[in-house]
Amino acid sequence: MKKILGLVAALIISTAAYAQKGPKIEFKSDTVDYGTVYKGEDSGIREFEFTNAGDEPLIIKDVKSTCGCTIPSKPKDPIMPGKTGKIEIKYNMKPGPIRKTITLMSNAVNYENGTVAIKIKGEVKSHETVNILEKKKALPNQ
């Protein structure tokens, strides 16, 4: 009898969780890949596009980056049900690998506490500069 009651309770809880009402955020992709880019040739600006798949307005409360080299900006107005929004990211294009996480706080019911982690990745390279005044290295056998 206890097993049946436990099964019924689990079924009710899972059904209630599945039928959540409220704003729901759905990203086209939770990662933006810069690929290999060159400093000075790329602005470093990319966008995360998302949709409010819920039945109430989605409010992006805050967007934070893991470091000061990535500057995110959030939409100022609520995103109405069925509409899309964008989170703009500007990376400072410092040469080296890009592996950053941006944390988005919202009122979305499909993520725990409305908090979503989105990521950027890639690599920034710089063009090699040739210094004609630099002394060439001598060969080891000379």
C-alpha positions in Angstrom: 0.0 0.0 0.0 2.9 2.4 0.8 4.5 1.7 -2.6 1.2 2.6 -4.4 0.8 5.8 -2.4 4.5 6.7 -3.1 4.0 6.1 -6.8 0.9 8.2 -6.9 2.7 11.1 -5.0 5.6 10.9 -7.4 3.3 11.0 -10.4 1.4 14.1 -9.0 4.7 15.9 -8.3 6.2 15.2 -11.7 2.9 16.3 -13.5 2.8 19.5 -11.5 6.4 20.3 -12.3 5.9 19.6 -16.0 2.9 21.9 -16.2 4.7 25.0 -14.8 3.1 28.3 -15.6 5.2 31.4 -16.0 8.0 32.7 -18.2 10.3 30.1 -19.8 13.6 31.0 -21.5 14.8 28.9 -24.4 18.2 29.7 -26.1 18.9 28.9 -29.8 22.3 27.8 -28.3 23.8 28.3 -24.9 27.3 28.7 -26.3 28.7 31.2 -28.8 31.8 30.0 -30.6 34.1 32.8 -31.8 36.2 30.3 -33.7 39.7 31.6 -34.5 39.7 35.4 -34.9 42.5 38.0 -35.1 42.8 40.9 -32.8 42.1 44.2 -34.6 40.0 42.4 -37.3 37.0 41.5 -35.1 34.9 43.7 -32.9 34.4 41.0 -30.3 30.6 41.5 -30.3 28.3 38.5 -30.4 24.7 37.8 -29.4 22.8 35.1 -27.6 19.2 34.9 -29.0 16.5 33.5 -26.8 12.7 33.1 -26.8 10.2 33.4 -24.0 8.4 30.0 -24.4 6.2 30.7 -21.4 2.9 32.3 -20.8 4.0 35.4 -18.8 6.6 38.2 -19.5 10.2 37.2 -19.0 12.3 39.6 -17.1 16.1 39.5 -17.3 17.1 40.8 -13.9 20.9 40.8 -14.3 23.7 39.5 -16.5 27.2 38.9 -15.1 30.5 37.7 -16.5 33.2 35.7 -14.9 35.8 38.5 -15.6 36.1 42.1 -16.7 37.2 41.1 -20.2 33.7 40.2 -21.2 30.9 42.9 -21.0 27.4 41.6 -21.3 24.3 43.8 -21.8 20.7 42.7 -21.1 17.4 43.7 -22.5 15.8 46.6 -20.6 12.2 45.7 -21.3 10.4 42.4 -20.4 10.2 39.8 -23.2 6.6 39.0 -23.9 5.4 35.4 -24.4 6.4 34.0 -27.8 8.8 36.9 -28.5 12.6 36.8 -28.8 15.3 38.8 -27.0 19.1 39.1 -27.2 22.0 39.2 -24.7 24.9 41.2 -26.3 28.4 40.2 -25.3 31.5 42.2 -26.0 34.9 40.4 -25.5 38.0 42.6 -25.3 39.9 40.4 -27.9 43.0 39.8 -25.8 45.1 37.2 -27.6 44.7 33.6 -26.3 42.0 31.1 -25.8 38.4 32.3 -24.9 36.6 30.3 -22.2 34.1 32.5 -20.4 30.8 32.0 -18.6 28.1 34.5 -18.4 25.4 34.1 -15.7 21.9 35.3 -16.5 19.4 35.9 -13.7 15.7 36.0 -14.7 12.2 35.1 -13.6 12.2 31.9 -15.8 10.5 28.9 -14.2 12.3 26.3 -16.3 15.7 26.9 -14.6 16.4 26.7 -10.9 16.1 30.1 -9.4 15.8 31.5 -12.9 19.6 31.3 -13.2 21.2 30.2 -16.6 24.8 29.8 -17.5 25.8 30.7 -21.1 29.3 30.4 -22.5 31.6 31.9 -25.1 34.6 30.0 -26.5 37.2 30.4 -29.2 40.7 31.8 -29.8 42.1 35.2 -30.4 45.3 35.4 -32.3 47.5 38.4 -33.1 49.4 38.9 -36.3 53.1 38.5 -35.8 55.1 41.7 -36.1 58.6 41.7 -37.5 61.1 44.0 -35.7 63.8 44.8 -38.2 66.0 46.2 -35.4 65.9 43.0 -33.4 69.2 41.1 -33.5 68.9 37.7 -35.2 69.9 34.7 -33.1 73.2 33.1 -33.9 73.3 29.5 -35.0 74.4 27.1 -32.2 77.5 25.9 -34.2 78.9 29.4 -34.8 
